[in-house]
Amino acid sequence: MPSRSNSNMVRCDYLDCVKGVSILAITFMHLENGVIPLWLNSWIALFMITSFYFASGWIFAIKPQIDTPKNLFSKRIRQLGIPYLWFALLILVFELIWYCFGQTTLNIIGRDIYKFLTLRGIGTLWFLPVLFLGEMLFSSIVSSKRPWLYGCVLLIISVCSSYFYYVEWRPIIENDELYKILDSPIRPIVMALNAWPIIGVGYLIGKKINGLLVKNNKWLSALAGCIVLIVSVWFVIAPPFKFFYVNEFISNILPAIGFIGVFTLLSSTWIGQFFKYWGKHSLIMMCTHFSITMELLMAFDYYVLHHDEFSGPITIVYFCVTVLITYPLVKLFEGRLSFMLGKKKISK
């Protein structure tokens, strides 16, 4: 059921579960190497980021009213912009310490500072400005006098920019450092243009389905969710559409819908509570697992276990270790360091 926190944010248990699955999938995919089959790798990669966009649109749908672009800007600057600044600073401090131990170079640190300034983001921090820009685009469209017209025009721009970027531009920048420098401020804009349509679809489907999920039999919702998940796997193994953008777009959306159906039933169970916990604290894991925890584990793997390559079944163990390590980090960032999450202290 929808609920409201002290920050007036609408929460749904099943959406928190979906975000929990997604952030754990992101962490798993960054650590796992050479264990799972290619089709499963591709399937997870399709939904692990876009499910956050879809959930964002769903949250817009269940709100009494959508924030104006001005109000949304002030809210999300605090909720996404402040964490982007603080966690970038934290990662840079970590990199300076890492440099003192000879584990990185000043060139890499300088590159990461540039990526931070251009909103390309250090490590996984790119997600925060992309989500922010995607939500701002969506809010601007919905708040306009002709949302369908502006939405269609921007969708055409999004598809064209995506085609040019991924088909024409990306092959050029692979082996050219100058083009990589130019790419840094371009990428978040293109990714935001790819994000807002998924936010929009999440909004439209949420408007239609959210009420039905609450009223109808949860077992039926879960069964429908399982069917959608199976179909989403089929889209990966045997893509039915060969047109640019179409198959990928549908493949990005189907798993999110499927998981929502499944967690309508399971959100109150122990497994649902586990995923809900990580959905609520997904920002902390998103910002720490790749650029800090994973670096420490890779150093341990190389210097202590003397492995030449970070791969194999042990990477699954490292994933479990990362989850365990993040539990006390959640306590730390939700407590004394809550200002880094943009949270206001509530006076007692």
For each residue, the residues with C-beta under 8 A, 3 or more apart:
1: 12 13 214
2: 10 11 12 62
3: 10 11 12 13
4: 8 9 10 11
5: 8 9 11
6: 346
7: 343 344
8: 4 5
9: 4 5 59
10: 2 3 4 59 62 63
11: 2 3 4 5 15 16 280
12: 1 2 3 15 16 58 59 62 210
13: 1 3 16 17 263 267 268 272 276
14: 17 18 213 260 263 264 267
15: 11 12 18 19 55 58 59 260 279
16: 11 12 13 19 20 267 275 276 279 280
17: 13 14 20 21 259 263 266 267 272 275 276 279
18: 14 15 21 22 51 54 55 256 259 260 263 275 279
19: 15 16 22 23 51 52 55 278 279 280 282
20: 16 17 23 24 274 275 276 277 278 279 280 282
21: 17 18 24 25 51 259 275 279
22: 18 19 25 26 47 48 49 51 52 279 282
23: 19 20 26 27 278 279 282 285 286
24: 20 21 27 28 275 278 285 323
25: 21 22 28 29 44 47 48
26: 22 23 29 30 48 49 124 286 289
27: 23 24 30 31 285 289 290 319 322 323
28: 24 25 31 32 44 319
29: 25 26 32 41 44 45 48
30: 26 27 124 289 290 294
31: 27 28 294 297 315 316 318 319 322
32: 28 29 35 36 315 316 319
33: 309 310 311 312 315
34: 311 312 315
35: 32 312 313 315 316
36: 32 40 41 44
37: 40 41
38: 41 42
39: 42 43 233 236 237
40: 36 37 43 44
41: 29 36 37 38 44 45
42: 38 39 45 46 236
43: 39 40 46 47 232 233 236 255
44: 25 28 29 36 40 41 47 48
45: 29 41 42 48
46: 42 43 50 232 236 248 251 252 255
47: 22 25 43 44 50 51 232 251 252 254 255 256 259
48: 22 25 26 29 44 45 51
49: 22 26 52 53 127
50: 46 47 53 54 195 198 252 253 256
51: 18 19 21 22 47 48 54 55 255 256 259
52: 19 22 49 55 56 127 131 282
53: 49 50 56 57 131 134 195 196 198 199 202
54: 18 50 51 57 58 198 199 201 202 252 253 256 257
55: 15 18 19 51 52 58 59 202 256
56: 52 53 59 60 131 134 135 199 202
57: 53 54 60 61 138 198 199 200 201 202 203 204 205 206
58: 12 15 54 55 61 62 202 203 205 206 210 260
59: 9 10 12 15 55 56 62 63 206
60: 56 57 63 66 138 139 142 199 202 203 206
61: 57 58 202 203 204 205 206 207 210
62: 2 10 12 58 59 206 210
63: 10 59 60 66 67
64:
65:
66: 60 63 72 139 142 143
67: 63 71 72 75 139
68: 71 72 139 143
69: 72 73 136 139 140 143
70: 73 74
71: 67 68 74 75
72: 66 67 68 69 75 76 135 136 139
73: 69 70 76 77 136
74: 70 71 77 78
75: 67 71 72 78 79
76: 72 73 79 80 81 132 135 136
77: 73 74 80 81 82 132
78: 74 75 81 82 342
79: 75 76 82 83 341 342
80: 76 77 83 84 128 129 131 132 342
81: 76 77 78 84 85 128 132 342
82: 77 78 79 85 86 339 340 341 342
83: 79 80 86 87 128 283 287 340 341 342
84: 80 81 87 88 121 125 128 129
85: 81 82 88 89
86: 82 83 89 90 339 340
87: 83 84 90 91 125 287 288 340
88: 84 85 91 92 116 121 122 125
89: 85 86 92 93
90: 86 87 93 94 287 292 340
91: 87 88 94 95 112 122 123 125 291 292
92: 88 89 95 96 109 112 113 116 122
93: 89 90 96 97
94: 90 91 97 98 291 292 295
95: 91 92 98 99 104 108 109 112 291
96: 92 93 99 100 109
97: 93 94 100 101
98: 94 95 101 103 104 295
99: 95 96 102 103 104 105 106 109
100: 96 97
101: 97 98
102: 99
103: 98 99 295 299
104: 95 98 99 108 109
105: 99 108 109
106: 99 109 110
107: 110 111
108: 95 104 105 111 112
109: 92 95 96 99 104 105 106 112 113
110: 106 107 113 114
111: 107 108 114 115
112: 91 92 95 108 109 115 116 122
113: 92 109 110 116 117
114: 110 111 117 118 120 181 184
115: 111 112 118 120 121 122 126 184
116: 88 92 112 113 119 120 121 122 125
117: 113 114
118: 114 115 184 185 188
119: 116 126 129 185 188
120: 114 115 116 126 184 185 187 188
121: 84 88 115 116 124 125 126 127 128 129 188
122: 88 91 92 112 115 116 125 291
123: 91 126 290 291
124: 26 30 121 127 286 287 289 290 291
125: 84 87 88 91 116 121 122 128 287 291
126: 115 119 120 121 123 129 130 187 188 191
127: 49 52 121 124 130 131 286
128: 80 81 83 84 121 125 131 132
129: 80 84 119 121 126 132 133 188 192
130: 126 127 133 134 188 191 192 195
131: 52 53 56 80 127 128 134 135 195
132: 76 77 80 81 128 129 135 136
133: 129 130 136 137 188 189 192 195
134: 53 56 130 131 137 138 191 192 195 196 198 199
135: 56 72 76 131 132 138 139 196 199
136: 69 72 73 76 132 133 139 140
137: 133 134 140 141 154 192 193 196
138: 57 60 134 135 141 142 196 199 200 203
139: 60 66 67 68 69 72 135 136 142 143
140: 69 136 137 143 144 150
141: 137 138 144 147 150 151 154 196 200
142: 60 66 138 139 147 203
143: 66 68 69 139 140 147
144: 140 141 147 150
145:
146: 149 150
147: 141 142 143 144 150 151
148: 151 152
149: 146 152 153
150: 140 141 144 146 147 153 154
151: 141 147 148 154 155 200
152: 148 149 155 156
153: 149 150 156 157
154: 137 141 150 151 157 158 193 196
155: 151 152 158 159 197
156: 152 153 159 160
157: 153 154 160 161 193
158: 154 155 161 162 193 194 196 197
159: 155 156 162 163 244 245
160: 156 157 163 164
161: 157 158 164 165 190 193
162: 158 159 165 166 190 193 194 245
163: 159 160 166 167 168 244 245
164: 160 161 167 168 169
165: 161 162 168 169 170 186 187 190
166: 162 163 169 170
167: 163 164 170 171 244
168: 163 164 165 171 172
169: 164 165 166 172 173 183 186
170: 165 166 167 173 174
171: 167 168 174
172: 168 169 176 179
173: 169 170 176 179 180 182 183
174: 170 171
175:
176: 172 173 179 180
177: 180 181
178: 181 182
179: 172 173 176 182 183
180: 173 176 177 183 184
181: 114 177 178 184
182: 173 178 179 185 186
183: 169 173 179 180 186 187
184: 114 115 118 120 180 181 187
185: 118 119 120 182 188 189
186: 165 169 182 183 189 190
187: 120 126 165 183 184 190 191
188: 118 119 120 121 126 129 130 133 185 191 192
189: 133 185 186 192 193
190: 161 162 165 186 187 193 194
191: 126 130 134 187 188 194 195
192: 129 130 133 134 137 188 189 195 196
193: 137 154 157 158 161 162 189 190 196
194: 158 162 190 191 197 198
195: 50 53 130 131 133 134 191 192 198 199
196: 53 134 135 137 138 141 154 158 192 193 199 200
197: 155 158 194 200 201 249
198: 50 53 54 57 134 194 195 201 202 249 252 253
199: 53 54 56 57 60 134 135 138 195 196 202 203
200: 57 138 141 151 196 197 203 204
201: 54 57 197 198 204 205 253
202: 53 54 55 56 57 58 60 61 198 199 205 206 253 256
203: 57 58 60 61 138 142 199 200 206 207
204: 57 61 200 201 207 208
205: 57 58 61 201 202 208 209 257
206: 57 58 59 60 61 62 202 203 209 210
207: 61 203 204 210
208: 204 205 212
209: 205 206 212 213 260
210: 12 58 61 62 206 207 213 214
211: 214 215
212: 208 209 215 216 221
213: 14 209 210 216 218 221 260 261 264
214: 1 210 211
215: 211 212
216: 212 213 220 221
217: 220 221
218: 213 221 222 264 265
219: 222 223 265
220: 216 217 223 224
221: 212 213 216 217 218 224 225 261 264 265
222: 218 219 225 226 261 262 264 265 266
223: 219 220 226 227 261
224: 220 221 227 228 261
225: 221 222 228 229 257 258 259 260 261 262 263 264
226: 222 223 229 230 258 261 262
227: 223 224 230 231 258
228: 224 225 231 232 254 255 257 258 261
229: 225 226 232 233 254 255 258 259 262
230: 226 227 233 234
231: 227 228 234 235 254 258
232: 43 46 47 228 229 235 236 251 254 255 258
233: 39 43 229 230 236 237
234: 230 231 237 238 240
235: 231 232 238 239 240 247 250 251 254
236: 39 42 43 46 232 233 239 251
237: 39 233 234
238: 234 235
239: 235 236 242 247 251
240: 234 235 247
241: 246 247 250
242: 239 247
243: 246 247
244: 159 163 167
245: 159 162 163 248 249
246: 241 243 249 250
247: 235 239 240 241 242 243 250 251
248: 46 245 251 252
249: 197 198 245 246 252 253
250: 235 241 246 247 253 254
251: 46 47 232 235 236 239 247 248 254 255
252: 46 47 50 54 198 248 249 255 256
253: 50 54 198 201 202 249 250 256 257
254: 47 228 229 231 232 235 250 251 257 258
255: 43 46 47 51 228 229 232 251 252 258 259
256: 18 47 50 51 54 55 202 252 253 259 260
257: 54 205 225 228 253 254 260 261
258: 225 226 227 228 229 231 232 254 255 261 262
259: 17 18 21 47 51 225 229 255 256 262 263
260: 14 15 18 58 209 213 225 256 257 263 264
261: 213 221 222 223 224 225 226 228 257 258 264 265
262: 222 225 226 229 258 259 265 266
263: 13 14 17 18 225 259 260 266 267 272 275
264: 14 213 218 221 222 225 260 261 267
265: 218 219 221 222 261 262
266: 17 222 262 263 269 271 272
267: 13 14 16 17 263 264 272 276
268: 13 272 273
269: 266 272 273
270: 273 274
271: 266 274 275
272: 13 17 263 266 267 268 269 275 276
273: 268 269 270 276 277
274: 20 270 271 277 278
275: 16 17 18 20 21 24 263 271 272 278 279
276: 13 16 17 20 267 272 273 279 280
277: 20 273 274 280 281
278: 19 20 23 24 274 275 281 282 285 323
279: 15 16 17 18 19 20 21 22 23 275 276 282
280: 11 16 19 20 276 277
281: 277 278 284 285 326 330 334
282: 19 20 22 23 52 278 279 285 286
283: 83 286 287 341
284: 281 287 288 326 329 330 333 334 341
285: 23 24 27 278 281 282 288 289 326
286: 23 26 124 127 282 283 289
287: 83 87 90 124 125 283 284
288: 87 284 285 291 292 293 326 329
289: 26 27 30 124 285 286 292 293 294 322 326
290: 27 30 123 124 293 294
291: 91 94 95 122 123 124 125 288 294 295
292: 90 91 94 288 289 295 296
293: 288 289 290 296 297 322 325 326
294: 30 31 289 290 291 297 298 318 322
295: 94 98 103 291 292 298 299
296: 292 293 299 300
297: 31 293 294 300 301 318 321 322
298: 294 295 301 302 310
299: 103 295 296 302 303
300: 296 297 303 304 305
301: 297 298 304 305 307 310 314 318
302: 298 299 305 306 307 308 310
303: 299 300 306
304: 300 301
305: 300 301 302 314
306: 302 303
307: 301 302 310 314
308: 302
309: 33 312
310: 33 298 301 302 307 315
311: 33 34 315
312: 33 34 35 309 315
313: 35 316 317
314: 301 305 307 317 318
315: 31 32 33 34 35 310 311 312 318 319
316: 31 32 35 313 319 320
317: 313 314 320 321
318: 31 294 297 301 314 315 321 322
319: 27 28 31 32 315 316 322 323
320: 316 317 323 324
321: 297 317 318 324 325
322: 27 31 289 293 294 297 318 319 325 326
323: 24 27 278 319 320 326 327
324: 320 321 327
325: 293 321 322 328 329
326: 281 284 285 288 289 293 322 323 329 330
327: 323 324 330 331
328: 325 331 332
329: 284 288 325 326 332 333
330: 281 284 326 327 333 334
331: 327 328 334 335
332: 328 329 335 336 337
333: 284 329 330 337 338 340 341
334: 281 284 330 331 338 341
335: 331 332 338
336: 332
337: 332 333 340 341
338: 333 334 335 341 343 345
339: 82 86 342 343 345
340: 82 83 86 87 90 333 337
341: 79 82 83 283 284 333 334 337 338
342: 78 79 80 81 82 83 339
343: 7 338 339
344: 7
345: 338 339
346: 6
347:
348:
